[in-house]
């Protein structure tokens, strides 16, 4: 049974609003991977949850959006109990090769560096989304509305009221807590008056699927060029996803090329380690930005994922930060609920904010520094960064620290990520 088959508004099994003051303990706006992860992480909490999604067909699915799934994210999914459904449809990578343009020094991160069998995974959007949807379809405490549009919200002392349009009718839902997982342009965040800081980069990213002639050998590549980072992510079926960063006008010009011309330019950046390349499907382009919300919480409101922050795609950090947000918020509110506390109180939600805001800012700064240091030809910076790569390959402590930061093994680990080691 699919999650969309659960579409019911205020099931009769719920206690009427006028008897207990609210319809759901938690309303999550945004049915993407982060919103679904938050609901799934609360499966055993006893909380009643409503998940609201505006679009039946995800644009991310249509565009073949693909993510690096870091080791901590995999452990969180395993702690939830869905990893065995995700793993068959994604690819693992056992090594990462980090290089700077045509500089001969290559930093080689291996699974053996940490005594692991893999360093991470790569999966398409649907490979993560579908197992989460199917998992939640079996959770009796989760109700899913799609398509449903949030029209407005009102925050009161003990509840938050969410006004929605569903099946052509306007309805009001009362909840203890509202979680916004509604993306980087989050209408919920904007309506709440939460300001953000950040900037749009001078770069855009081109994403596409390719099929190389030779095996990708479970290897991920991060190649830095003066125009921007260039990533190669291995996928099942010996396919690869490329994430090619370039200045806006250059990126637009590359997307406008014929397939043959595009492949000729792509091969210059890709390299010949996998032989001849075949382009699969369409190319897409998106602008890159960095954003951090001034605050992640207000009374009765918590921001998670892209609603709270955005970072440069270098290192594949974005979705993984959102998955950690979801696991952390779930842990905080479940602990509060078990102690008989009000999960929407600002004192409770501040624990989530203090946990995740600083950690996310660290990663945002790390990705920004990488992009700025490597995306230029200023000679002193070139010398310093190449010295850094030289030392990283030869100083184990530096190499291990960088690797752990890249795959999410630095910072506070949610309990879900501690249960099982994958």
N, C-alpha and C positions, 0 to 999 in steps of 0.2 A: 504494500500500500504506500502510495506517495504522500508526501507531506501536504500537498495541495488538497488531497481528499479530506483533510481534517478541518477544512475551512468552515468554521462555525463561529458565530458571534455570541458571546456570553452563554455558554452551554447551560442547560437546565440544572446540571449537577452543582453549579456554583451557588453558594448562598446568596440570596438577593442582596443588592447593594444597601437597601435601607436597614438591614439587620446588622451588618458589620462595617459599613462605611466605605467599602471598596469592592471592586470586581476581581482584581488580580493583585498579587503581591508585587509582581514585576511586569512591566511592559517594555519590550525591546523593539525599537524602531530601526529597521534595517535587517533584511533577511539574507545578507551575504554571508561569507565564511565567518567573519568575526561575530556577527549577531547570532548565527547558528551555534558557534562554539560556546558562546556565553550561555545560551539556553541548554546545550548538551552538558556543559560542566555542572549545571545545577539539577541534573536529572534525579538525584537522590536527596535533594534538599527538602522536599515537602512543600516548596513554594509553588503557587499557581502562577503560570507564566503565559503571557500573550506576546506573540511575535508578529509584527506588522511589516509587510513588504509591499512596496508600491508597484513593482514591475513583475509581470509573469515571466518574461524572458530576460535573462540577465545579459547586459551588454558585454560583460566580461566573458561569458560563455561564447557569445557570438563572435568575439574577436580572438578567441583562443587564448585568453590571458593565462599566463604561466608563472609559477612562483618557485623560488627556492624554498624548500621546507627545512628549516634548521633542526638540529638534533633535539633541542628543547621543545620545539613545536611538536615533533614526532612523539616525544615522551608525554606531552600533555594529551595528545590524541589517544595515546595508548592508555593513559590513566583514565580517560573518559570511557574507553571501551570500543573505539571505532577504528583503531589503527589497522586491524586485520582486514577491514573492508577497503581501506584507502591504499594500502601497500601494493596490492597486485596491479594497480593501474598507474603507478608512478615509477620513476627511475631513481635509483640510488647513485650517489657519486662517492668514489673512494679517494679521490685526490682533487686538489685545486691547484692550478698553476697561475701564478701571479707574475706579470711581466710589464715592462715599460717600453712601449714602442719597439724599436729595433735593438734595444740594449740586450746584450747576450745573457745577462744574469737573470735567471728565473727562480722565483721562490716556489718550491714544491712542497705543499702541505699534503701529508699522507695520513690515512686512517691509523696507521701504525704509530704516528706521532703521539696519539692519545690512547693507544691500546684498544682501538675500536674496529668494528668491521666495516663501517662507512662513516663519512663525515656529514652527510646530509642527503636530501632527496629533492627531486624536481617533479612537479605535477601540474597538469592543466587545471583550470578553474573547476570544470565539471567533476574532475576526479576527487576533489575535496568537497565540493558542494553537495553532490548527490548522496554520498554516504552519510553526511550530516543530516540531510533532509530525511533519508530513510530511517536513520536512528531516532530522530525526534518523532517520526510518525508512530513509533511504539511507546512514546512517553505520555502517559495519561494526563500529566499535569501541564502539558504544553499545548496551547491552541495557536493555530497559524491562520492569519488573514492575508490573502493575496488574490487580486490586487486591492489594496486599501491605502487611502491617502490621509496623512495627518494634516488636518486643517489648522488646528491651533492647540495650545496647551495652557492650562491655568494651574499655577502652583499655590496651594493652600497650606495651612499649617500642618495638617496630618495626612493629606493626600495630594496627588497631582491628577488633574482631569485632562484626558487626551480626547480631543474632538476629532473624529475621523469621518471620511466619506467612504462608505462601503456598500456595494451593490446599489448605487444611486441614492442612498439615504445617508443623512447625517446622524451620527450616533456619538454618545459620550461614554467614555470608559474611565473609571476611577481606579487608581493604583497607589501603592505605597511608594513605588520607585519607578522612574523612567530612565532607561538606558538608551542613549543615542549611538547607534552604529550605522548612521545614515550617510557616511562618506565625507569627503574633504570639504564639500560645500554645505555641510550639515544644516538644513533649515532649523532643526531643533536648537543647535548651538547658536545660530544667529538670532533666533527668536528669544533666546534666553539672555542675549546681550553679552555673551562671552567673547572677548576680543582675542585676536590671534597675532602672533608676530612671525615674521618670516619674509620670504621673497621667492619670486619666480626666477629660475636660472636662465642664462642666456642660451640654454641648450634644450633640444627636444630629443626624444628617444624613438627610434624605429624598432619595431618588433616584427619578427617573421619566423616561420618554421623552415628549416632546411633538412635535407637528407644527404649526408656525406657518403662518399663512395666506400670509405673504410670505417671501421668501428670507432665510436667515440671513447671506448674503453673506460666508461664510467668516470670520465674526467670533466670537471668544470673549469672554465678558463675565465680569468679577468685580465684583459689586456688594456693597458692605459695608453691612449694616444693623446696628442696635444689638443685634439678636437673634443675629446671626452672618452670615458670608459667604453669598452667593448666587451660584452660578456657572451660566453657560449655555455648553454646549459643542456646537459644530456637528458633525453627523453626515451620512453619505451619505443621499440621498433626502430632503433638506431636513428631516431630523429634528433634534431637539436633545435633549441630556441635561441635566437640571437637577440640581444638587447644592445642596440648600437646608438650611442649618444653622440650628437653632433650639434654645432650651432644651428639655430632655427632655420635659416635660409638654406644652409647646406643640407639639412635633414629633409626639407621640403623638396629640394632639387633631386636628392637621391630617391625619394619616393615617386617622383615623376618619371624616372627612367623606365625603359622597357625592362622586362625580366632579364634579358641577356645582358644589358648594360648594368643593371643592378648587381647581378651575380659577378660580373667582372670587377666591379668596385668592391663588392663584399669580400671576394677572395683575397684582395690585398690586405684586408684587416684580419680576416679569418685565419689565413695561413694555409699551408699545403699538408698539414699533418694528417688530415683525414681524406686527402684526395679530392676528386671533383665533387662539386656541390650541386644539388638539385633544389630549386626553390619550390616550396609546398604552400599553396594557398596565397592569400592576400597579405600585403604589408600594411601595418598600421603605425600611426605616429601620435605621440602625446607629449605635452609640455611637462617639464620637470619643475617641481617646486619644493621648498622647505617650509614647514609650518609647525608651530607649537602653540597650542591654546594657552592663554594666560592662566586658566584654571581648568581642571578636569571635572570638577564637581560643584554643584550648588545643592541646597536642600531639595531632596526628591529627584535629583538629576545627576547622572554620571555619563561622561563621554568615553567611548572606547574606539580603538582603531583609528581610521582616517578622520573621523569626526574630531579627534583630539590632536592628531599630529600627522605630518607627511615628511618623508625624507627622500633624498636622491636615491634612485634605484641601485646605485653601485653597492655590491655586496648582497643584494636581495634581502634587505632588512625589513621593508615595509610591512608586509603581511605578518611576518613573525612577531613584530612588535604588537600588532593588534591581537594576535592569538594569546600572547602573554598578558596583555591587558584583560582579555576576557577571563583567563584563568585566575588572575589576581582579583578581579572584581567579584567573581563567583566565590572565591575563598573568603573574602572579607564579609560579604553579605550572608553567606551560609553560616559562618562562625557567629555573626551577630544574631541571626535568626535562632540558632540553636541555644543561644544564651537568653532568648526572650526579648532581645532588643529590637527597636524599630529600624529596619534596614534602610529607610530613606532619610534618617537623621544625618545632618551634616557631619557630626562627630564621627559617625561610622564611615561615611564616604571619604572623609579626609584621610583615613588610613590607606585607602586605595590610591588616592592622589599622591600621597607622600611616597608610596612604594614605586609607582610607575612613572611619575613625571620626571624625576631626576634620571632614572635609568634611560628613559626614552630620549631625554635631552643629550645624554652621553652619546648615544648612537647617532642622533641627528648631527651632532658636532663631528663625530668620527667620519660619517659619510660626506659631510660638507668639506672637511679637511682633505680627504682623499681626492675628491673631485677637483678642488682648487689647486692642490699641490701638483697633481699629475696633468691637469688640463691646461698646460702652458709650456712655453719654451724659454722662459726666463732662465738664463744659464746658471746662476747660483742655485736656483731651486732644483734644476735638473741634476746638478751635482749632488745636492743634499739628498734628494729622493733616491737616487741610484745608490748612494752610500747606504741609505736605509735598507734598500732591498738586499744589498750585499751582506749587511750585518744580520738581517732577519734570517737569511738562509744559513748563517753560520753560528748564530747565538741561540742555542736551544730555548733558553728562558724567554727571550723576545719572541721567538717563533711560536711557542706554545701559548703565550699570553695573547698574541694577535689572533691565533686560530680559535681560541676559546671565545674571544670577544666576537669573532665573526659568526660563530655557530650557536651563540646564545648561552654559553656556559659560564658567563660572568654575570654577577648580580644575584639578586634573591630569586630562588627557584620556587614557583608555586608547588603546593603539595601534590597536585595532579602530576607534575613532572618528576616527582620523587618516587612514585609508587613502583614503576617498572622501568628498567633501563633497557632501551632498545638500541 
